Amino acid sequence: MTALIRTMVIFLFLFTSGSALAAPPATGDTLPELVFPVPADPAGQEMLGVTGKTTFTFADLKADLVFIEIIGVYCPQCVKQSPGFKTLFNRLNKGKLQGRVAMFGLAAGGTEAEVKMLLGTGQYLFPVLSDPEYALHKALGEPLTPYTIVCKPDGSVVYDHLGVVEDVDALYQHVKTLLD
């Protein structure tokens, strides 16, 4: 993303999102209006259905739930969690659930080059967005990583978790229940 587009994203974010959260979002909270940069990689853009855009909001995602994994590019706990979330991503993209959950990572402080390197490792199957200035991370209450948020397209948080999700099967069942 060029410096001009990055500046525009930050500007849009600051003037359309309202105030940042004082604490990380919890189940029952409503997220502020967020403006995300599209993933740099074309595959990620296609997965989220935002090809040809420079930014997107939840309204642009054609999904019943939005799954955001806030990560640190060099976070050892995020690396520990990634195999389980690769499995979760695959399970959420099969059968009746396919297309119903938009899943992406937000690399707090991660530059485009760092995100590209991270995606090259194969540890993430879902799109990962760079947030080099921590603008989105700050708007989300600056949670430690990894931090998992599942919300509805209107921003209402239906699940949150700080740290490694130890029972990915239980999370999968919970997401299925939310979609029923």
C-alpha positions in Angstrom: 0.0 0.0 0.0 1.5 3.3 -0.9 2.0 6.0 1.7 -0.8 8.1 0.3 -3.3 5.3 0.5 -2.1 4.3 4.0 -2.6 7.9 5.1 -6.0 8.0 3.5 -7.0 4.8 5.3 -5.9 6.2 8.6 -7.7 9.5 7.9 -10.9 7.6 6.9 -10.6 5.5 10.0 -10.1 8.4 12.4 -13.0 10.4 11.0 -15.5 7.6 10.5 -14.9 5.3 13.4 -15.8 7.5 16.3 -13.6 7.0 19.4 -11.4 4.1 20.1 -12.4 1.6 22.7 -11.0 2.0 26.2 -10.6 -1.7 26.5 -10.6 -4.6 24.1 -14.1 -5.6 22.9 -16.0 -8.2 24.9 -19.0 -10.3 24.1 -22.0 -8.0 24.1 -20.1 -4.9 23.1 -20.5 -3.2 19.7 -17.4 -2.4 17.7 -17.0 1.1 16.4 -17.4 1.6 12.6 -14.1 0.3 11.3 -12.5 0.9 7.9 -10.0 -1.8 7.0 -7.3 -1.8 4.3 -7.8 -4.6 1.7 -5.3 -7.4 1.9 -2.3 -6.8 -0.3 -2.5 -10.3 -1.7 -5.1 -11.0 -4.5 -6.1 -14.3 -3.0 -6.9 -12.6 0.3 -8.9 -9.9 -1.6 -10.9 -12.6 -3.4 -11.6 -14.6 -0.1 -13.1 -11.5 1.5 -14.8 -10.4 -1.7 -13.1 -7.0 -1.8 -11.2 -7.2 -5.0 -10.8 -3.8 -6.7 -11.3 -1.9 -3.4 -8.7 -0.1 -1.4 -10.7 -0.3 1.9 -13.6 -2.2 3.2 -16.1 -2.3 6.1 -18.1 -5.1 7.6 -21.0 -4.1 5.3 -18.8 -5.0 2.3 -18.4 -8.6 3.5 -21.1 -10.9 2.4 -21.0 -13.1 5.5 -23.2 -13.7 8.5 -20.3 -13.5 10.9 -16.9 -11.8 10.9 -14.0 -13.6 12.6 -11.0 -11.3 13.4 -7.8 -12.7 14.7 -5.6 -9.9 16.1 -2.0 -11.1 15.8 1.6 -9.9 16.3 3.9 -10.8 13.4 6.5 -11.9 15.9 4.1 -13.2 18.6 5.1 -16.8 19.7 1.6 -17.4 21.1 0.1 -16.5 17.7 2.4 -19.0 16.0 1.3 -21.6 18.6 -2.3 -20.9 17.8 -2.0 -20.9 14.0 -2.2 -24.7 13.3 -5.6 -24.9 15.1 -6.9 -21.8 13.3 -5.8 -23.3 9.9 -8.0 -26.3 10.7 -10.8 -24.0 11.9 -10.6 -21.9 8.7 -10.8 -25.1 6.6 -13.8 -26.3 8.6 -15.6 -23.0 8.3 -15.2 -23.1 4.5 -16.9 -26.4 3.8 -20.5 -27.5 3.4 -23.3 -25.4 4.8 -20.9 -23.0 6.5 -19.0 -22.1 3.3 -19.2 -18.3 2.7 -21.0 -17.6 6.0 -18.0 -16.5 8.0 -15.5 -13.9 6.8 -12.2 -14.7 8.6 -9.1 -12.5 8.6 -6.1 -11.6 10.7 -5.1 -8.1 11.7 -1.3 -7.8 12.1 -1.0 -5.1 14.8 2.0 -3.1 13.9 2.8 -5.3 10.9 4.0 -3.7 7.7 3.0 -5.0 4.3 6.4 -6.6 3.9 6.1 -8.4 7.3 2.6 -9.6 6.4 3.9 -10.9 3.1 6.7 -12.7 4.8 4.2 -14.2 7.4 1.9 -15.4 4.7 4.8 -17.0 2.9 5.4 -19.2 5.9 2.1 -20.9 5.2 1.0 -20.6 8.9 -2.1 -18.5 7.9 -4.6 -19.7 5.3 -6.9 -16.7 5.8 -6.1 -13.1 4.7 -4.0 -11.0 7.0 -4.2 -7.2 7.0 -1.3 -5.0 7.9 -1.8 -2.3 10.5 1.6 -0.7 10.6 0.5 2.4 12.5 -1.6 0.4 15.0 -4.6 2.5 14.0 -7.1 -0.4 14.0 -5.4 -2.1 17.0 -5.9 1.2 19.0 -9.5 1.5 17.9 -10.0 -2.1 19.2 -8.8 -1.2 22.6 -5.1 -2.3 22.1 -5.6 -6.0 23.0 -2.7 -8.3 23.7 -2.1 -10.9 21.0 -3.5 -13.3 20.0 -7.0 -11.8 20.5 -10.0 -13.4 18.8 -13.2 -11.5 18.0 -16.3 -12.9 16.3 -19.0 -10.3 15.5 -22.0 -9.8 13.4 -21.9 -7.5 10.4 -23.4 -4.8 12.5 -20.3 -4.9 14.8 -22.0 -6.6 17.8 -19.5 -8.9 19.4 -20.7 -12.5 20.0 -17.4 -14.0 21.1 -14.0 -12.8 22.3 -11.0 -14.6 23.6 -7.5 -13.4 24.8 -4.7 -15.8 24.2 -4.4 -19.1 22.5 -7.8 -20.9 21.9 -7.0 -24.3 23.4 -10.2 -26.0 22.3 -10.7 -25.1 18.6 -13.4 -27.8 18.3 -15.5 -26.0 20.9 -15.0 -22.7 19.1 -16.1 -24.3 15.9 -19.2 -25.7 17.6 -19.9 -22.3 19.1 -19.6 -20.6 15.7 -22.0 -23.2 14.2 -24.5 -22.5 17.0 -24.3 -18.8 16.3 -25.1 -19.4 12.6 -28.1 -21.6 13.4 
